[in-house]
Amino acid sequence: MYIIVKYGNNESLLCNPSCAVINLLSSIKSRTGFANTNKILDLSDETGLVKELDMHKKDYAGKYLTSHSTYVLVQKELIMGENMTQLEGIKSVAVADYDYLYTPLLEQIVELFPEFKVHVQEVEIKKPRRQLAKSPSPAGRFPKSKKGGNKTKTKRSLTPKY
């Protein structure tokens, strides 16, 4: 199992994704010359879909990467404020209430991959359902009437009648 990582001046790096994501990213970072920098690196496929591997550091990298595929090395930067830029091949994306700027680290990206446009997979955020307390016995349920409505019981007073 292997992947090809493109970066720099159309340089290629052959990597084995049969390891933890953190090990793969640190190997790529050191082998591409970014070892002594504070850059956050990630991979995107040939269409520009960012894999967001840094969110899954302890997972198996093969779970997110396809064998025998080519990926582009991208830099991930946290954007502060509202000074977001929109350049060709570079896009700021809001992920989990943070804005990130993904910059491809491959020169001449437009010539090599004409369909390349940086984007992040849209994740639908589901609101957790509120769990209703269930009665341990069916005694707490009201039977339905034949008319389709629920019968309601009237409240009884708590004071005894003498």
Rosetta blueprint (number, residue, H / E / L):
1 M L
2 Y L
3 I E
4 I E
5 V E
6 K E
7 Y E
8 G E
9 N L
10 N L
11 E E
12 S E
13 L E
14 L E
15 C E
16 N L
17 P L
18 S L
19 C L
20 A E
21 V H
22 I H
23 N H
24 L H
25 L H
26 S H
27 S H
28 I H
29 K H
30 S H
31 R H
32 T L
33 G L
34 F L
35 A L
36 N L
37 T L
38 N L
39 K L
40 I E
41 L E
42 D E
43 L E
44 S E
45 D L
46 E L
47 T L
48 G L
49 L E
50 V E
51 K L
52 E L
53 L H
54 D H
55 M H
56 H H
57 K L
58 K L
59 D L
60 Y E
61 A H
62 G H
63 K H
64 Y L
65 L L
66 T L
67 S L
68 H L
69 S L
70 T E
71 Y E
72 V E
73 L E
74 V E
75 Q E
76 K E
77 E E
78 L E
79 I L
80 M L
81 G L
82 E L
83 N L
84 M L
85 T L
86 Q L
87 L E
88 E L
89 G L
90 I E
91 K E
92 S E
93 V E
94 A E
95 V E
96 A L
97 D L
98 Y E
99 D E
100 Y E
101 L E
102 Y E
103 T E
104 P E
105 L L
106 L E
107 E L
108 Q L
109 I H
110 V H
111 E H
112 L H
113 F L
114 P L
115 E L
116 F L
117 K L
118 V L
119 H E
120 V E
121 Q L
122 E L
123 V L
124 E L
125 I L
126 K L
127 K L
128 P L
129 R L
130 R L
131 Q L
132 L L
133 A L
134 K L
135 S L
136 P L
137 S L
138 P H
139 A H
140 G H
141 R L
142 F L
143 P L
144 K E
145 S L
146 K L
147 K L
148 G L
149 G L
150 N E
151 K L
152 T L
153 K L
154 T L
155 K L
156 R L
157 S L
158 L L
159 T L
160 P L
161 K L
162 Y L
